[in-house]
Amino acid sequence: MRDNHITEILDSKPFASLSETELATMRAHVASCASCSRAYDAAQISALLIKERADEAAQKSLDANPFFQTRVMAAWRERRETNVSALRRLWNSTGALVTTMAATTAALAVLAFVAPSSETINQPTAALVPYSAESVVLDQSDNDQVTDDQVLSAIYSDDDEGR
Amino acid sequence: MEGWLTRIATNTCLNLIRTASRRPELVTAELSEDETDWLEKKASGGAGSHHSDVEDRVVAADLAARLLAGLSPEDRLALTMIDGEQASVSDVAEMTGWSESKVKVRAFRARKKARQALEKLLGRKREASGTDFSL
């Protein structure tokens, strides 16, 4: 490794992506090679500076962009509008079916609960009303009933007439 | 559509950078005292640690800008995207319209140039101070 300088490896890929094996090999080499030691230090610092520069640029783009909030809000509104129109499309395609089903359910509910209860209410009403048809008939029959005295007098009067 | 727009934007930016005047290579005489201190600190073993001090970050960003200014726009773009933003070679190729081989060559060349510029600085500093900065 003494004659195999590490500059090719250093320049071939980003310093941060070097594997542990490659780093160990390079550290072993730089311990005995002054020029490669300097190259290793420089590559390390260069990688650090470039990363720092990228981080700063990213931070600046977030902090100093006056249109950032506008863009975020516009994206949010667009997303919300997409959701609303999707619901509207769903309602347009299934609205008639849903309305029909609701109307049918309501009609069935009326038939199941309201109609039977009206029948059961009519029965006691007829019994309780004093001038119902039944009471009139009963009253009439009561009025036509002949008393015992009338029956006896009718029998005996016939007998008397026969004598 | 998105790739097409990205490519147009990339080429426009490259043209703008290309027409701008190139800054000279980073030399020791241009370094401020803070930048020299920062370099010495990192070269003496602190390079692996990510500095948190705000002042340190400002110095590093300035130093990085000057280091990258010595590269051609194409090389700078390849290095910043791949080493700084962790973009893949294929991503950069797609954005720029370059072949993957060209991206790799540009990144390799940029990495080498940046390393050599810093190496010169460190060498001069070591010669000037007589200090051994080896890790």
HADDOCK unambig.tbl for C-alpha pairs under 7 A between the chains (distance, minus, plus):
assign (segid A and resid 11 and name CA) (segid B and resid 108 and name CA) 5.40 0.50 0.50
assign (segid A and resid 11 and name CA) (segid B and resid 111 and name CA) 5.53 0.50 0.50
assign (segid A and resid 11 and name CA) (segid B and resid 112 and name CA) 5.49 0.50 0.50
assign (segid A and resid 12 and name CA) (segid B and resid 108 and name CA) 5.56 0.50 0.50
assign (segid A and resid 14 and name CA) (segid B and resid 83 and name CA) 5.31 0.50 0.50
assign (segid A and resid 37 and name CA) (segid B and resid 134 and name CA) 6.39 0.50 0.50
assign (segid A and resid 38 and name CA) (segid B and resid 119 and name CA) 6.17 0.50 0.50
assign (segid A and resid 39 and name CA) (segid B and resid 115 and name CA) 6.82 0.50 0.50
assign (segid A and resid 39 and name CA) (segid B and resid 119 and name CA) 6.04 0.50 0.50
assign (segid A and resid 41 and name CA) (segid B and resid 43 and name CA) 6.20 0.50 0.50
assign (segid A and resid 42 and name CA) (segid B and resid 115 and name CA) 5.28 0.50 0.50
assign (segid A and resid 42 and name CA) (segid B and resid 118 and name CA) 5.35 0.50 0.50
assign (segid A and resid 42 and name CA) (segid B and resid 119 and name CA) 5.17 0.50 0.50
assign (segid A and resid 43 and name CA) (segid B and resid 115 and name CA) 5.12 0.50 0.50
assign (segid A and resid 44 and name CA) (segid B and resid 47 and name CA) 6.58 0.50 0.50
assign (segid A and resid 45 and name CA) (segid B and resid 42 and name CA) 6.92 0.50 0.50
assign (segid A and resid 45 and name CA) (segid B and resid 47 and name CA) 5.90 0.50 0.50
assign (segid A and resid 46 and name CA) (segid B and resid 114 and name CA) 6.53 0.50 0.50
assign (segid A and resid 46 and name CA) (segid B and resid 115 and name CA) 6.13 0.50 0.50
assign (segid A and resid 47 and name CA) (segid B and resid 83 and name CA) 6.98 0.50 0.50
assign (segid A and resid 49 and name CA) (segid B and resid 60 and name CA) 5.98 0.50 0.50
assign (segid A and resid 49 and name CA) (segid B and resid 61 and name CA) 6.79 0.50 0.50
assign (segid A and resid 49 and name CA) (segid B and resid 64 and name CA) 5.07 0.50 0.50
assign (segid A and resid 50 and name CA) (segid B and resid 64 and name CA) 6.01 0.50 0.50
assign (segid A and resid 50 and name CA) (segid B and resid 80 and name CA) 6.60 0.50 0.50
assign (segid A and resid 50 and name CA) (segid B and resid 83 and name CA) 6.88 0.50 0.50
assign (segid A and resid 50 and name CA) (segid B and resid 84 and name CA) 5.40 0.50 0.50
assign (segid A and resid 51 and name CA) (segid B and resid 83 and name CA) 6.95 0.50 0.50
assign (segid A and resid 51 and name CA) (segid B and resid 84 and name CA) 4.55 0.50 0.50
assign (segid A and resid 52 and name CA) (segid B and resid 60 and name CA) 6.75 0.50 0.50
assign (segid A and resid 52 and name CA) (segid B and resid 61 and name CA) 6.10 0.50 0.50
assign (segid A and resid 53 and name CA) (segid B and resid 61 and name CA) 5.09 0.50 0.50
assign (segid A and resid 53 and name CA) (segid B and resid 64 and name CA) 6.05 0.50 0.50
assign (segid A and resid 54 and name CA) (segid B and resid 84 and name CA) 5.18 0.50 0.50
assign (segid A and resid 54 and name CA) (segid B and resid 85 and name CA) 6.31 0.50 0.50
